[in-house]
Amino acid sequence: MASVRFTQPPLDEIVFSVEFVAPDFSAVHLGLYWESIRSEFPFQQDSSPIILEEYENSTPALRKVGFLSNDRGKLIQLQENLFIFNWRYDPQDENHHFENILNQFIFYWNRFQEWWLNLGGEPIEVQKYGLAYLNTIDENSGWKNTKDHSKVFNFIETKSLGFLNIPESLHMTINFLLPNDLGTLLAKVEQSSILNDDDDEEEVNSEDVVSFKLMTQSIDTNISVTDWLTSAHDYIVKAFLELTKEDAQKLWGRYDY
């Protein structure tokens, strides 16, 4: 288990996912599942489904439905072949360490499987696991503009190219293989603008920020979901430390435990 933590991480969300096959899963089941968790997840929203790699040539028939918790800190997303659990970072939450969040995911994932079996469905066939850390790096996190990429990231050098000068924006994707055939890790940097509402002003201002995502996916499910997610988390932490600068990590309150 990784032994590094941060007091002020640029973290937005941790996302757990399981790809699965559940024969005869239909739109009716989306509503029935919501009824089973509605007291804890009373808010509902639907969106276009995520097209999984093996289904790229055929769009799933059902939409993806999200169920948001009372405190809006947890989101369960469900489509006919994918179960997703989003945990949203809250610095006031004392139980924001990975071990606690993993236990929450395992609880809801096991409960989903039990719910399906209780309906008389065949056992769910698990295909792949996924774990992602979604970070937003802004002025408070040590990044003001494109010139600061090299102050935050080890793999991006921002120097003037001469005539072209420093890039106006940057979007980058790097793929890695995880050790021991555990799967893949995708590191993604995207510079974008977000809108800021100022309560004291009628004007809406925009701010440039950097989205830094570390996304892992298993090749198969030869090990248990808990063991795979624990290993994936360790590799994400190691990748985060290797891909970002020590000064930035100090700003985010890095400490060993």
Steps between C-alpha positions, in 0.01 A plus 500: 500500500633843404624697803469857369212741560421866439330754725393720205491277192370633166261203504142530372377142478595136532313279254454122533352298216411142411414382150259208512257282310153449648274305262155654441588830671237753383380856557255368760794394716636855512182616671483198730860553608435865580211397725740278694740789577272802474506582872879549476519624139184710447616702199495354150652608169548321170747545217639330193664163571874451509598295196730224620783385274340166417174676404650778285313385189162471671341761728346357820121515492470657845608836636731543798317601817661674797376492859632778725522472879330730749825686572586500127837350585437158344365407159407155373479475120347197335454381145433153366868401505670741740481585873678821608547646847619863519627633830540878510779646710396704803785643712263508799446124479733331748443161332640601161784247494497237229442203728171650622385595150587154366283345772210723394535390138521131593188539714292648216642265235421190710157641577434548128593139428278375783212713373539347152503144635195570717312595182573154365770605256796284410825579686671809359806424288774751580716604203734782613577729792590867488630767738560868421617808688373830359692813602458869420808718535437874518659814640453375857678177404802665341390552138403837351565464128673288236844616615444313827462152351869428564461615863237232557584211266825309450414395146410841353763762419361845418765697318461751225529335158621823345257629241218287642574609858335312791188297408167666574355176636605141546329161473702184551435128547756238605436126528684263732483127570456401864741242645404133535247518214257690722386728218563849367544851639403809300633841604309788344562876523237738362507878531156658500295795625238489773241763587510670838188667638573796726213564740603863535515565127257441219788409271598135447876450468692209353814342643752273328571177687672169432321167526742221594350152480661169591281214376567128536322201353552128547562260214282234659364401842739223602537653847231629734363849454631609842853376431506654153373839618750506786786434258364750246481766770863438598610536137296819454665654806847402373418640155369823653825543696718424198309724259477809724770724645607479866438873553142458379456201730621710795243764409233227510613401851675171431590292804601139568318282753 
